[in-house]
């Protein structure tokens, strides 16, 4: 897949956002066009790889704290997704 203008700039948050906007989301949409189930699998694998990368650079003494932050963040994102769909989340 060709992606024009792929130049990463800014801080870590900016670069991560650019990668997702310019690459990951385009790959996801390309897969989704032919196989929505595979697109979901791709999204799950991307999330897993990102979390694995985070834990691979986390000091052992901080793993539990980072795990807790990830759980809080995931809960928040899930609630936001359900609110956008006007669905209750329990």
C-alpha positions as CSV (number, residue, x, y, z in Angstrom):
1,X,0.0,0.0,0.0
2,X,1.4,3.4,-1.0
3,X,1.1,6.3,1.4
4,X,2.1,9.7,0.1
5,X,3.5,12.3,2.4
6,X,4.5,10.0,5.2
7,X,6.7,12.2,7.3
8,X,6.7,12.0,11.0
9,X,7.0,15.2,13.0
10,X,6.5,16.4,16.6
11,X,6.5,14.8,20.0
12,X,5.8,11.2,20.8
13,X,2.0,11.8,21.0
14,X,2.0,13.6,17.6
15,X,4.1,10.9,15.9
16,X,1.8,8.1,17.3
17,X,-1.3,10.0,16.0
18,X,0.3,10.5,12.6
19,X,1.2,6.8,12.4
20,X,-2.4,5.8,13.2
21,X,-3.9,8.4,10.8
22,X,-1.6,7.9,7.9
23,X,-0.9,4.2,8.1
24,X,-2.9,2.1,10.6
25,X,-6.3,3.6,9.8
26,X,-5.7,3.3,6.1
27,X,-4.6,-0.4,6.4
28,X,-7.7,-1.0,8.6
29,X,-10.1,0.6,6.1
30,X,-8.4,-1.4,3.2
31,X,-8.9,-4.7,5.1
32,X,-12.4,-3.7,6.2
33,X,-13.5,-3.2,2.6
34,X,-13.0,-6.9,1.8
35,X,-13.3,-8.6,5.2
36,X,-14.6,-6.7,8.3
37,X,-13.8,-9.6,10.6
38,X,-10.2,-9.5,9.5
39,X,-10.2,-5.7,10.1
40,X,-11.3,-6.2,13.7
41,X,-8.6,-8.8,14.1
42,X,-6.0,-6.4,12.7
43,X,-7.2,-3.7,15.1
44,X,-6.9,-6.1,18.1
45,X,-3.4,-7.2,17.0
46,X,-2.3,-3.5,16.7
47,X,-3.6,-2.8,20.2
48,X,-1.9,-5.9,21.6
49,X,1.4,-5.0,19.9
50,X,1.3,-1.4,21.3
51,X,0.6,-2.7,24.8
52,X,3.3,-5.3,24.5
53,X,5.8,-2.6,23.4
54,X,4.8,-0.4,26.4
55,X,5.4,-3.3,28.9
56,X,8.7,-4.2,27.2
57,X,10.1,-0.8,28.2
58,X,8.4,-0.5,31.6
59,X,10.6,-1.0,34.6
60,X,9.4,-4.1,36.7
61,X,8.6,-1.8,39.7
62,X,6.2,0.2,37.5
63,X,4.4,-2.7,35.7
64,X,1.4,-2.7,38.1
65,X,1.0,1.0,37.9
66,X,1.1,1.0,34.1
67,X,-1.3,-1.9,34.0
68,X,-3.8,0.0,36.2
69,X,-3.5,3.1,33.9
70,X,-4.1,1.0,30.9
71,X,-7.2,-0.5,32.4
72,X,-8.5,2.9,33.3
73,X,-7.8,4.2,29.8
74,X,-9.4,1.2,28.2
75,X,-12.5,1.6,30.4
76,X,-12.7,5.3,29.4
77,X,-12.4,4.6,25.7
78,X,-15.0,1.8,25.9
79,X,-17.5,4.1,27.6
80,X,-16.8,6.8,25.0
81,X,-17.4,4.3,22.2
82,X,-20.7,3.1,23.7
83,X,-21.8,6.7,24.2
84,X,-21.2,7.5,20.6
85,X,-23.4,4.5,19.7
86,X,-25.9,5.5,22.4
87,X,-25.5,2.0,24.0
88,X,-25.3,1.3,27.7
89,X,-22.0,-0.1,28.9
90,X,-22.0,-2.3,32.0
